[in-house]
Amino acid sequence: MEDRLLNIRTPTRSGGRSARRAMRTAPNFDMLPGLTRAIPLCEVMDGSQVERIDNASMDILENVGVQFRDAIALEDWKRAGAKVEGELVYLDRGMVRDLIATIPSDFTYHARNPKKNLRLGGKHSIFVPMTGAPFLRDLDDVRRNPTLDDLAMFHKLSHMMPALHSSAHHIVEPYDHPISQRHLRITYSSMKHSDKTFMGMTTSPKNAEDVLDMCAILFGADFLENHAVTTGNCNGNSPLVWDETMLGAMRAFCRRNQPVLCSPFVLGGANTPASVPATIAQLNAEALSALAYTQVIRKGAPAIYGHYLSTVSMKSGAPMAGTPEISLMNFMIGQMARYYQVPWRTSNTLGGAKTFDAQAGYESATTLQAVIHSGANYIWHSAGWNEAGMHCSAAKFIVDAEQCAMAYRMAEGPIWGDFDQALSAVPDVGPGGHYLGHPHTQDNFQSAFFMPEMFDNNSIEQWAAEGEVEITERALNHARKLLAEYEEPKLDEAKNEELLDYIARREREIPAADELNQTY
């Protein structure tokens, strides 16, 4: 396990001190395997409280109903035996339980590079970068509109950061391409610049179908039938609404047997009750209604219990992150997802700070710790998020990714493999000695304790002598260094040509309009 830490290679004694030094300084961009958690979960509800939330959610589904603003979904529900009145669907709890029971409790993501396949569900978790930022703070820490080249930069960094398990999709919005055609270039950038798993655009049903066609080119249409290769996110409109765009995209993914995140969008106190337990009861009902619908579309299709959590400032109406209630909600949702035995997604390293400052660090660290202890599986928005998601910060992206590596190490739990060997050093050193020169320390000091690259732990005199460089500048320097060392994981030439031909054809067919493609 210890050999998998960020930028660490375990030295051997055969090459002497110079060989060990060379191995220490050699860059290592190998992706960490998916996290298998080995520390206890934080569960804030007892069994009766879990059942209380479940019962309240089922009451909402049976008596309040969920609005499905989509004619196809309404017909699907009618055929499934649900009570449908207009756009309101009333779901019997027995039906809901039967449907969600067919969702796989875990599955494996298959990457372009099979060495980067990932198991998800149960104790198995992955870190995924942020997406959807309309602005970025670039390598000069300037806030501006992103381009496709900026998106490629973040996909390259995602590829090189060991604790990030995915290249995501539109980490930032490439404004230099028309909205109606943007999903094609975003998907190609995800595929081209990294051989890790990636996300698929769900901005419209037609866009989702394009993404899945591109996945079929990359992996093979038959392969998709039995293997998860991408992820779609479908956001609900709280309270208790699922719209036509998201439901259409959900159908596209489920029909191709690709996992979707069923994600209510919580603004606590604004679109949910001003109460943590009542918010969870509503969110749980919303998530269950979508999870159940995935199984109406295709029984056995992988699906992930999702959500986006924030509370609302009653001073300004602005969303807040890193608050105690959000941590409590994560703990509670984790318990509900495990109660239903489905994988679940949460959001990570969130914050409302406008720059990469102390507020950004505190908010992100609070969220990260809660996420790890809640047992989340699909840990989204794990790098770069700032300004309530309005921009992705290149500096924060680097530091967040290292924070995920640190959390990964903690969540693995204590490493016992060399316990006896390490303990044998105690009589060698004896009272009053030190371990710095002991052979066990020399061979294991790098893997025994995580050594962050982005944090400066030197004396203030050394820090001053080296230019008084603060963390934002250190992170941006590191990003530039990584990008200079980046090596593209080349696509198969024939598949690359087929992907480019597909994009060219679809760009001819879809008008370059300033609106989402709903028709072509």
Residue pairs with C-beta under 8 A, 6 or more apart in sequence:
1 412
1 415
1 417
2 8
2 10
2 415
2 417
2 444
2 447
2 448
3 9
3 10
3 447
4 30
4 32
4 33
4 162
5 32
5 405
5 409
5 447
5 450
6 32
6 162
6 163
6 402
6 405
6 406
6 450
6 453
7 27
7 28
7 162
7 453
8 28
8 446
8 447
9 23
9 24
9 26
9 28
9 446
10 443
10 444
10 446
10 447
11 19
11 20
11 23
11 24
11 443
11 446
12 19
12 20
13 439
13 443
15 22
15 23
20 442
24 446
27 485
28 162
29 159
29 160
29 161
29 162
30 162
31 116
31 162
31 164
31 165
31 196
32 162
32 163
32 165
32 405
32 408
33 118
34 118
34 119
34 120
34 124
34 125
34 126
34 165
35 124
35 125
35 126
35 127
35 408
35 411
35 412
36 123
36 124
36 125
36 412
37 123
37 124
37 125
37 372
37 375
37 411
37 412
37 413
38 123
38 411
38 412
38 413
39 372
39 373
39 410
39 411
39 412
39 413
41 334
41 373
41 374
41 375
42 331
42 370
42 373
42 374
43 331
43 334
43 335
44 328
44 331
44 332
44 335
45 53
45 331
45 332
45 335
49 277
50 335
50 336
50 339
53 277
53 280
53 281
53 284
53 332
53 336
54 284
54 336
54 339
56 278
56 281
56 285
57 281
57 282
57 284
57 285
57 288
58 93
58 96
58 285
60 240
60 281
60 282
60 285
61 90
61 91
61 92
61 93
61 96
61 285
61 288
61 289
62 90
62 91
62 92
62 93
63 90
64 240
64 285
65 85
65 88
65 89
65 90
65 91
65 240
66 88
66 89
66 91
66 240
66 241
66 242
66 285
66 286
66 289
67 87
67 88
67 89
67 240
67 241
67 242
68 74
68 77
68 87
68 89
68 242
68 247
68 293
69 87
69 241
69 242
69 243
69 244
69 247
70 242
70 243
70 244
70 247
70 248
71 244
72 247
72 248
72 251
73 89
73 242
73 247
73 293
74 84
74 87
74 89
76 293
76 296
76 297
77 84
77 89
77 293
77 296
78 84
80 95
80 296
81 95
82 89
82 90
82 91
82 92
82 95
83 89
83 90
83 92
84 90
89 289
91 288
91 289
91 292
95 292
96 288
96 289
96 292
99 291
99 292
99 295
99 296
100 288
100 291
100 292
100 295
100 340
100 342
102 295
102 299
102 300
103 291
103 294
103 295
103 300
103 301
103 302
103 303
103 342
104 121
104 300
104 302
105 121
105 122
105 341
105 342
105 343
106 119
106 120
106 121
106 122
106 124
106 343
107 119
107 120
107 121
107 228
107 259
107 302
107 343
108 117
108 118
108 119
108 120
108 227
108 228
109 117
109 118
109 119
109 120
109 126
109 197
109 228
109 229
109 231
110 117
110 197
110 219
110 223
110 227
110 228
110 229
111 117
111 118
111 195
111 196
111 197
111 229
112 191
112 195
112 196
112 218
112 219
112 489
112 491
113 195
113 196
113 489
116 165
116 195
116 196
116 197
118 124
118 126
118 165
118 197
120 126
120 304
120 343
120 377
120 378
121 342
121 343
121 377
122 343
122 377
123 375
124 377
125 375
125 376
125 377
125 378
125 379
125 411
126 165
126 166
126 197
126 377
126 378
126 379
127 163
127 164
127 165
127 166
127 348
127 379
127 382
127 383
127 401
127 404
127 408
128 164
128 165
128 166
128 168
128 199
128 378
128 379
128 380
128 381
128 382
129 154
129 158
129 164
129 166
129 167
129 168
129 171
129 381
129 382
129 383
129 384
129 397
129 401
130 168
130 171
130 349
130 380
130 381
130 382
130 383
130 384
130 385
130 389
130 392
130 397
131 168
131 169
131 170
131 171
131 199
131 380
131 381
132 170
132 173
132 389
133 146
133 171
133 172
133 173
133 384
133 385
133 389
133 390
133 391
133 392
134 145
134 146
134 172
134 173
134 390
134 391
135 143
135 144
135 145
135 146
135 172
135 387
135 390
135 391
135 392
136 143
136 144
136 146
136 150
136 172
136 391
136 392
136 393
136 394
137 143
137 355
137 356
137 386
137 391
137 392
137 393
137 394
137 395
137 396
138 144
138 150
138 394
139 153
139 394
139 476
139 479
139 480
140 476
141 355
141 356
141 393
141 394
141 395
141 472
141 476
143 391
145 175
146 172
146 173
146 174
146 175
146 392
147 174
147 175
147 176
148 174
148 176
148 177
148 185
148 189
150 172
150 174
151 170
151 171
151 172
151 174
151 186
151 189
152 189
152 192
152 193
153 394
153 483
154 171
154 172
154 384
154 392
154 394
154 397
155 167
155 168
155 171
155 189
155 190
155 192
155 193
155 194
156 193
156 194
156 482
156 483
156 486
157 394
157 397
157 398
157 401
157 479
157 482
157 483
158 164
158 166
158 167
158 168
158 171
158 194
158 196
158 383
159 167
159 193
159 194
159 195
159 196
159 486
159 489
160 482
160 485
160 486
161 383
161 398
161 401
161 402
161 405
161 482
162 405
163 401
163 402
163 404
163 405
163 408
164 196
164 382
164 383
164 401
164 404
165 196
165 197
166 196
166 197
166 198
166 199
166 231
167 190
167 193
167 194
167 196
167 197
167 198
168 190
168 198
168 199
169 186
169 187
169 190
169 198
169 199
169 200
169 201
170 182
170 186
170 201
171 384
171 392
172 392
173 182
174 182
174 185
174 186
177 185
178 512
178 513
178 514
179 513
179 514
179 515
179 516
180 510
180 511
180 512
180 513
180 514
180 515
180 516
180 517
180 520
181 506
181 507
181 510
181 512
181 517
183 201
183 203
183 207
183 210
183 211
183 517
184 210
184 214
184 502
184 503
184 506
184 507
185 503
186 201
187 198
187 200
187 201
187 210
187 211
187 214
188 214
188 499
188 500
188 503
190 198
190 199
191 198
191 214
191 218
191 491
191 499
192 488
192 491
192 496
193 488
193 489
194 489
195 489
197 229
197 230
197 231
198 230
198 231
199 230
199 231
199 232
199 233
200 208
200 211
200 212
200 215
200 230
200 231
200 232
200 253
200 258
201 207
201 208
201 210
201 211
202 208
202 232
202 233
202 234
202 246
202 249
202 250
202 252
202 253
202 260
203 245
203 249
203 516
204 245
204 248
204 249
204 516
204 517
204 518
205 245
205 248
205 249
205 251
205 252
205 518
206 517
206 518
206 519
206 520
207 249
207 516
207 517
208 232
208 248
208 249
208 252
208 253
209 252
210 506
211 230
211 232
212 224
212 230
212 252
212 253
212 256
212 258
213 502
214 499
214 502
214 503
215 224
215 229
215 230
215 256
215 258
216 224
216 256
217 495
217 498
217 499
217 502
218 229
218 491
218 495
218 499
219 227
219 229
223 229
224 256
224 257
224 258
225 256
225 257
226 257
228 257
228 258
228 259
228 302
229 258
230 258
231 258
231 259
231 260
231 261
231 304
231 378
232 249
232 250
232 252
232 253
232 258
232 259
232 260
232 261
233 260
233 261
233 263
233 306
233 380
234 242
234 246
234 247
234 249
234 250
234 260
234 261
234 262
234 263
234 290
234 306
235 246
235 263
235 264
235 265
235 308
236 242
236 246
236 262
236 263
236 264
236 265
236 286
236 287
236 290
237 243
237 265
238 264
238 265
238 266
238 267
238 271
238 272
238 282
238 283
238 286
239 271
239 272
239 282
239 286
240 282
240 285
240 286
240 289
242 286
242 289
242 290
242 293
245 516
245 518
247 293
249 260
250 260
250 262
250 290
250 293
250 294
250 297
251 297
253 259
253 260
254 260
254 294
254 297
254 298
254 301
254 303
255 297
255 298
257 298
257 301
257 302
258 301
258 302
259 301
259 302
259 303
259 304
260 294
260 303
260 304
261 304
261 306
261 345
261 378
261 380
262 287
262 290
262 291
262 294
262 303
262 304
262 305
262 306
263 287
263 306
263 307
263 308
263 345
264 282
264 283
264 286
264 287
264 306
264 307
264 308
265 271
265 307
265 308
266 272
266 279
266 283
266 307
266 308
266 309
266 310
266 329
267 310
267 311
267 312
267 319
268 274
268 276
268 279
268 309
268 310
268 311
268 312
268 325
268 326
268 329
269 311
269 312
269 314
270 312
270 317
272 278
272 279
272 282
272 283
273 279
273 282
276 325
276 328
276 329
276 332
277 332
279 329
280 329
280 332
280 333
280 336
283 307
283 329
283 333
284 333
284 336
287 305
287 306
287 307
288 340
291 303
291 305
291 340
291 342
294 301
294 303
295 301
295 303
302 343
303 342
304 342
304 343
304 344
304 345
304 377
304 378
305 333
305 336
305 337
305 340
305 342
305 343
305 344
305 345
306 344
306 345
306 378
307 333
307 345
307 346
308 347
309 326
309 329
309 330
309 333
309 346
309 347
310 319
310 320
310 321
310 326
310 350
310 388
311 319
311 320
311 323
311 325
311 326
312 318
312 319
312 320
313 319
313 320
318 352
318 388
319 352
319 388
320 326
320 352
321 350
321 351
321 352
321 363
321 367
321 388
322 350
322 351
322 362
322 363
322 364
322 366
322 367
326 367
326 370
327 366
327 367
327 369
327 370
327 374
330 346
330 370
330 371
330 374
330 376
331 370
331 373
331 374
333 344
333 346
333 374
334 344
334 346
334 374
334 375
334 376
337 343
337 344
338 375
343 377
343 378
344 376
344 377
344 378
345 376
345 377
345 378
345 379
345 380
346 371
346 374
346 376
346 378
346 379
346 380
347 367
347 371
347 380
347 381
347 385
348 364
348 367
348 368
348 371
348 376
348 379
348 380
348 381
348 382
348 385
348 404
349 364
349 367
349 368
349 381
349 382
349 383
349 385
349 396
349 400
349 403
349 404
350 363
350 364
350 367
350 381
350 385
350 388
350 389
351 359
351 360
351 362
351 363
351 364
351 367
351 385
351 386
351 388
352 359
352 363
352 387
352 388
353 359
353 360
353 363
353 386
353 387
354 386
354 387
355 386
355 393
355 472
356 386
356 393
356 395
356 396
356 399
356 471
356 472
356 475
360 386
360 393
360 396
364 385
364 396
364 400
364 403
365 403
368 403
368 404
368 407
369 407
371 379
372 407
372 410
372 411
379 404
381 389
382 400
382 401
382 404
383 396
383 397
383 398
383 400
383 401
383 404
384 392
384 393
384 394
384 396
384 397
384 400
385 392
385 396
385 400
386 392
386 393
386 396
394 475
394 476
394 479
395 471
395 472
395 475
395 476
395 479
396 475
397 479
398 454
398 475
398 476
398 478
398 479
398 482
399 454
399 471
399 475
402 452
402 453
402 454
405 450
406 450
406 452
409 450
418 440
418 444
421 440
422 440
422 444
424 440
425 435
425 438
425 440
425 441
428 438
429 435
429 438
435 441
453 478
454 471
454 474
454 475
454 478
455 471
456 463
456 469
456 471
456 474
458 466
463 469
469 477
491 499
509 520
510 517
510 520
511 520
